[in-house]
């Protein structure tokens, strides 16, 4: 089959997933617009879409200048995506919450600073002229990657820690809810680790990198449910 056919399948599958994530995000939000949990879920859903869009566009283009731009936009959105993940489980399942000073003057500025440096050569200095046959290019990393990586991983790990902590102490219906969310998170991050880390690093196979939105779907669906 032609390459165009597979690209069309990619576009359809990613597009359908993005549409589903957007619909779920707004359905949950409009069920209770005043809930900080529902607001945070919508934010997480929208940032999943934005991250997936930049990631997919980077897979489609061939201009090295544009590839560099979209790779920077991809990791820029990844910072906010991981922060939204952390916030979602920081506030879940409350309807109202007063964020403490360390959150407003610690975590938020850290996310802003990290996101801004991803748009500079401090994180990605350029793009390797050799583009793989699968259409995914290799960025030339700068020292800022040692800030970006731990910050994003820290937000994700922090969100998972809060989720598990709340699940352990919860009872009744809320415990069941948190178990479903934990299952979604486990499936999502297992897929990401396998196809976006193990395959590219161990097997040199980058074919599945553009499917990030699809990997996020189990977490989005079970959280919405």
QUIUR-V72406 format. One record per residue. N is the residue number from 0. RES is the residue in one letter. NEAR is the number of other C-alpha atoms within 10 Angstrom. Layout:
n->{N:N}
res->{RES:RES}
near->{NEAR:NEAR}
This chain:
n->{0:1:2:3:4:5:6:7:8:9:10:11:12:13:14:15:16:17:18:19:20:21:22:23:24:25:26:27:28:29:30:31:32:33:34:35:36:37:38:39:40:41:42:43:44:45:46:47:48:49:50:51:52:53:54:55:56:57:58:59:60:61:62:63:64:65:66:67:68:69:70:71:72:73:74:75:76:77:78:79:80:81:82:83:84:85:86:87:88:89:90:91:92:93:94:95:96:97:98:99:100:101:102:103:104:105:106:107:108:109:110:111:112:113:114:115:116:117:118:119:120:121:122:123:124:125:126:127:128:129:130:131:132:133:134:135:136:137:138:139:140:141:142:143:144:145:146:147:148:149:150:151:152:153:154:155:156:157:158:159:160:161:162:163:164:165:166:167:168:169:170:171:172:173:174:175:176:177:178:179:180:181:182:183:184:185:186:187:188:189:190:191:192:193:194:195:196:197:198:199:200:201:202:203:204:205:206:207:208:209:210:211:212:213:214:215:216:217:218:219:220:221:222:223:224}
res->{X:X:X:X:X:X:X:X:X:X:X:X:X:X:X:X:X:X:X:X:X:X:X:X:X:X:X:X:X:X:X:X:X:X:X:X:X:X:X:X:X:X:X:X:X:X:X:X:X:X:X:X:X:X:X:X:X:X:X:X:X:X:X:X:X:X:X:X:X:X:X:X:X:X:X:X:X:X:X:X:X:X:X:X:X:X:X:X:X:X:X:X:X:X:X:X:X:X:X:X:X:X:X:X:X:X:X:X:X:X:X:X:X:X:X:X:X:X:X:X:X:X:X:X:X:X:X:X:X:X:X:X:X:X:X:X:X:X:X:X:X:X:X:X:X:X:X:X:X:X:X:X:X:X:X:X:X:X:X:X:X:X:X:X:X:X:X:X:X:X:X:X:X:X:X:X:X:X:X:X:X:X:X:X:X:X:X:X:X:X:X:X:X:X:X:X:X:X:X:X:X:X:X:X:X:X:X:X:X:X:X:X:X:X:X:X:X:X:X:X:X:X:X:X:X}
near->{5:6:9:9:10:11:13:11:12:16:16:12:15:21:18:14:21:23:13:16:25:18:14:19:24:19:15:19:21:13:10:13:15:12:20:20:24:26:21:22:27:27:21:24:28:19:22:27:25:20:22:26:22:22:25:23:16:25:22:15:15:14:11:18:12:14:23:23:18:21:25:27:20:22:24:22:23:23:28:24:24:24:26:24:24:24:24:23:23:21:21:20:16:12:14:12:12:7:10:9:9:9:13:11:10:11:15:14:12:16:19:14:13:23:22:13:19:24:19:15:16:14:23:23:16:20:19:13:11:10:14:14:9:14:15:23:22:18:19:13:15:14:12:17:16:11:15:22:14:12:20:22:14:15:22:21:16:19:21:19:15:19:21:17:12:19:19:12:9:15:12:7:9:14:15:13:18:24:20:20:24:19:14:20:21:15:16:20:17:13:18:20:13:14:22:21:17:15:17:16:12:9:10:11:17:22:17:18:21:25:21:23:27:21:22:24:21:21:20:26:16:17:21:21:11}
